[in-house]
Amino acid sequence: FSDVLALPIFKQEDSSLPQENETKHPPFQYVMCAATSPAVKLYDETLTYLNQGQSYEIRMLDNRKAGDIPEINGKLVKSIIRVVFHDRRLQYTEHQQLEGWKWNRPGDRLLDLDIPMSVGVIDIKTNPSQLNAVEFLWDPTKCTSAFIQVHCISTEFTPRKHGGEKGVPFRIQVDTFKQTENGEYTDHLHSASCQIKVFKPKGADRKQKTDREKMEKRTAHEKEKYQPSYDTTVLTEMRLEPIIEDAVEHEQKKSSKRTLPADYGDSLAKRGSCSPWPDTPTTFVNNSPTPAPAFTSAQHNTYSVPDSNSSSPNHQGDGTSQGSGDQLHPSATIQETQQWLLKNRFSAYTRLFSNFSGADLLKLTREDLVQICGPADGIRLYNALKSRSVRPRLTIYVCQEPLRSLQLECQDAGSGDSNGAIYVYHAIYLEEMAASEVTRKLALAFNIPLHQINQVYRQGPTGIHILVSDQMVQNFQDESCFLFTTIKAENGEGFHIILK
């Protein structure tokens, strides 16, 4: 029998079997400091609950053996962290789902990096068109931790039907690349991910507690079917084949009347193992299992966190205030531009435009700002940059009537032109057709204390005084001219204004 097994045909079959010592050794390992759920079946993938907006550490570990990938020794590598969909159905419509979220949450990002807490990450970049991804460089030989914040919750992508719907799971995916000969980080090295669910603040803690209490009620035999809860979550390497097969099958069912190209599965492999990047003008890498988006200098924000004890890189010094008025000038520095954004209620975008000078911001078109900030704030920012003022609903011209003694002096001097020069009118622009607005604007234009004005009257036929009401203001003719005089109030406190 041993002689039969020694035949060449059996030896050839034995050589084709994978050897235990030939198992693939991942070059890197990513560990997220968040506990896994105890209510996961023994052979299922782990599930981790996260709180919305809370910072979670991902430790970037060099897992290479001696001699593995020697070309990156002494060099930096680039990692891209993404939050993507776990559900295949949502992966097919990822771009539409993210656009819908962006519309409902203008100015927000799905994923952020907590820069002050992160250690060892440098050249951090975020692309305004890819709200679910951040990228950075790091040295595998040094201690590196990236603290992430997920701002989308799982129920935001659940169809609303009866309330209390079950939230969809996401994935935290990390793709790492090395530098090519031309200096670009596009050569794929490693990818790993883990399954998560995101809850409103404190919701993840309550869910973890509920799962733990449910497991405690189970019998010892039932507990054997579930895996224990671990203090940290290890991101596992992803397998491309099942995803590609499912995608090909889905497309064949959806388009039974047309024939799919023969290389459809290969093209999916190049687009990404978990879910494709949104359809944006990015550059994809050939023969790479995960895509590397092109972050251009005109589209991203750049920060640096070289050391653990460094201060926040996006902290701006106390810059001097820019020129007079609320208009942003092209000569404005980065600090002045930040102050202008804060002054004009765009504080949510100060981090997004942290490297923009006044000239950089003014070069953006209306479409650019709508795409970056969403339709509401994008249009508002565009109008603020162009200093577009709201057209007043009504304009009136008002002049304070000169004193009688002054008129007589001018007439005695024989200067007819001086009389005309005395009547200088002020334009009053009304945004609200209300009597209170007239009073306020008169006080502002003629430097009169507002609290001293008791009533505003209009002089009518035979010299009667008519109280100026909202209805009267609404019937003023545009660009009407008025002379006004003041008389002391009956009680001696303050005075009345009479429009003539």
VENTABEL-V816178 format. One record per backbone hydrogen bond with DSSP energy under -1.0 kcal/mol. NH is the residue of the N-H (numbers start at 1). CO is the residue of the C=O. E is the energy in kcal/mol with one decimal. If there is no record, write none. Layout:
nh | co | e
NH | CO | E
NH | CO | E
This chain:
nh | co | e
5 | 1 | -1.9
6 | 2 | -1.0
7 | 4 | -1.7
11 | 7 | -1.7
12 | 8 | -2.3
13 | 9 | -1.5
14 | 10 | -2.2
15 | 11 | -2.0
16 | 12 | -1.0
22 | 19 | -1.5
23 | 20 | -1.2
29 | 61 | -2.2
31 | 59 | -1.8
32 | 233 | -3.2
33 | 57 | -2.9
34 | 32 | -2.2
36 | 230 | -2.2
37 | 47 | -3.2
42 | 225 | -2.6
44 | 41 | -1.2
48 | 195 | -1.8
50 | 197 | -2.8
52 | 199 | -2.7
53 | 150 | -2.7
54 | 51 | -1.5
56 | 148 | -2.3
58 | 146 | -2.3
59 | 31 | -3.2
60 | 144 | -2.2
61 | 29 | -2.9
63 | 27 | -2.6
68 | 65 | -2.2
72 | 69 | -1.5
73 | 70 | -1.7
75 | 72 | -2.2
77 | 138 | -2.4
78 | 177 | -2.6
79 | 136 | -2.5
80 | 175 | -2.8
81 | 134 | -2.7
82 | 173 | -2.8
83 | 132 | -1.9
84 | 171 | -2.4
86 | 169 | -1.7
91 | 87 | -1.7
92 | 88 | -1.7
94 | 91 | -1.2
97 | 93 | -2.5
98 | 94 | -2.7
99 | 95 | -2.1
100 | 96 | -2.1
101 | 97 | -2.0
102 | 98 | -2.4
103 | 99 | -2.0
104 | 100 | -1.8
105 | 101 | -1.9
108 | 105 | -2.0
111 | 131 | -2.0
112 | 149 | -2.3
114 | 147 | -3.2
115 | 113 | -1.5
118 | 114 | -1.4
119 | 145 | -2.7
122 | 137 | -2.5
124 | 303 | -2.2
125 | 135 | -2.7
128 | 299 | -1.3
130 | 127 | -1.7
133 | 130 | -1.1
134 | 81 | -2.1
135 | 125 | -2.2
136 | 79 | -1.9
137 | 122 | -2.9
138 | 77 | -2.2
142 | 139 | -2.0
145 | 119 | -2.5
146 | 58 | -2.5
148 | 56 | -2.7
149 | 112 | -2.4
151 | 110 | -2.6
154 | 198 | -2.5
156 | 153 | -1.6
158 | 155 | -1.2
168 | 154 | -1.9
170 | 196 | -2.9
171 | 84 | -2.5
172 | 194 | -2.2
173 | 82 | -2.7
174 | 192 | -3.0
175 | 80 | -2.3
176 | 190 | -3.0
177 | 78 | -3.3
178 | 187 | -3.0
180 | 184 | -2.8
183 | 180 | -1.6
186 | 184 | -1.5
187 | 178 | -1.7
189 | 176 | -3.0
190 | 176 | -1.5
192 | 174 | -2.0
193 | 236 | -2.6
194 | 172 | -1.4
196 | 170 | -2.4
197 | 48 | -2.0
199 | 50 | -2.7
203 | 200 | -3.0
206 | 202 | -1.7
207 | 203 | -2.3
208 | 204 | -2.4
209 | 205 | -2.0
210 | 206 | -2.3
211 | 207 | -2.5
212 | 208 | -2.0
213 | 209 | -2.3
214 | 210 | -2.2
215 | 211 | -2.0
216 | 212 | -1.7
223 | 219 | -2.3
225 | 222 | -1.5
226 | 223 | -1.6
227 | 40 | -2.3
233 | 32 | -3.1
235 | 30 | -2.7
236 | 193 | -2.1
244 | 240 | -2.3
245 | 241 | -2.6
246 | 242 | -2.3
247 | 243 | -2.3
248 | 244 | -2.5
249 | 245 | -2.4
250 | 246 | -2.5
251 | 247 | -2.4
252 | 248 | -2.2
253 | 249 | -2.0
254 | 250 | -2.3
255 | 251 | -2.0
258 | 255 | -1.2
264 | 261 | -1.6
267 | 263 | -2.3
268 | 264 | -1.8
269 | 265 | -1.8
270 | 266 | -1.5
271 | 267 | -1.1
272 | 268 | -1.1
280 | 278 | -2.2
282 | 280 | -2.9
299 | 296 | -1.9
301 | 126 | -1.2
303 | 124 | -1.6
305 | 121 | -1.4
315 | 312 | -1.5
319 | 317 | -1.5
332 | 329 | -1.9
337 | 333 | -2.4
338 | 334 | -2.2
339 | 335 | -2.1
340 | 336 | -2.2
341 | 337 | -2.2
342 | 338 | -2.1
343 | 339 | -2.6
344 | 340 | -1.8
345 | 342 | -1.3
346 | 341 | -3.2
349 | 346 | -1.8
350 | 347 | -1.1
353 | 349 | -2.2
354 | 351 | -1.2
356 | 353 | -1.6
358 | 332 | -2.3
359 | 330 | -1.1
361 | 357 | -2.2
362 | 358 | -2.2
363 | 359 | -1.1
364 | 361 | -1.0
369 | 365 | -2.2
370 | 366 | -2.1
371 | 367 | -2.1
372 | 368 | -2.1
373 | 369 | -3.0
374 | 370 | -1.5
378 | 374 | -2.0
379 | 375 | -1.6
380 | 376 | -1.8
381 | 377 | -2.7
382 | 378 | -2.1
383 | 379 | -2.5
384 | 380 | -2.1
385 | 381 | -2.5
386 | 382 | -2.0
388 | 383 | -2.7
393 | 430 | -1.7
394 | 430 | -1.4
396 | 428 | -2.2
397 | 480 | -3.3
398 | 426 | -2.6
399 | 482 | -2.2
401 | 484 | -2.8
407 | 403 | -1.7
408 | 404 | -2.0
409 | 405 | -1.8
410 | 406 | -1.9
411 | 407 | -2.1
412 | 408 | -2.5
413 | 409 | -1.6
414 | 411 | -1.3
415 | 410 | -1.5
420 | 416 | -1.1
421 | 417 | -1.9
422 | 418 | -1.4
424 | 422 | -1.7
426 | 398 | -3.3
428 | 396 | -3.3
430 | 394 | -3.1
434 | 432 | -2.0
438 | 434 | -1.5
439 | 435 | -2.3
440 | 436 | -2.2
441 | 437 | -2.5
442 | 438 | -2.3
443 | 439 | -2.2
444 | 440 | -1.9
445 | 441 | -2.7
446 | 442 | -2.2
448 | 443 | -2.2
452 | 449 | -1.5
453 | 450 | -1.3
454 | 495 | -2.7
457 | 497 | -3.5
458 | 466 | -2.9
459 | 499 | -3.5
460 | 464 | -3.6
463 | 460 | -1.5
464 | 461 | -1.6
466 | 458 | -2.8
468 | 456 | -2.5
473 | 469 | -2.3
474 | 470 | -2.1
476 | 473 | -1.6
479 | 395 | -3.6
480 | 477 | -1.1
482 | 397 | -2.7
484 | 399 | -2.4
485 | 498 | -1.9
487 | 496 | -2.0
489 | 494 | -1.9
492 | 489 | -1.6
495 | 452 | -2.4
496 | 487 | -3.0
497 | 455 | -2.4
498 | 485 | -2.7
499 | 457 | -3.4
500 | 483 | -3.8
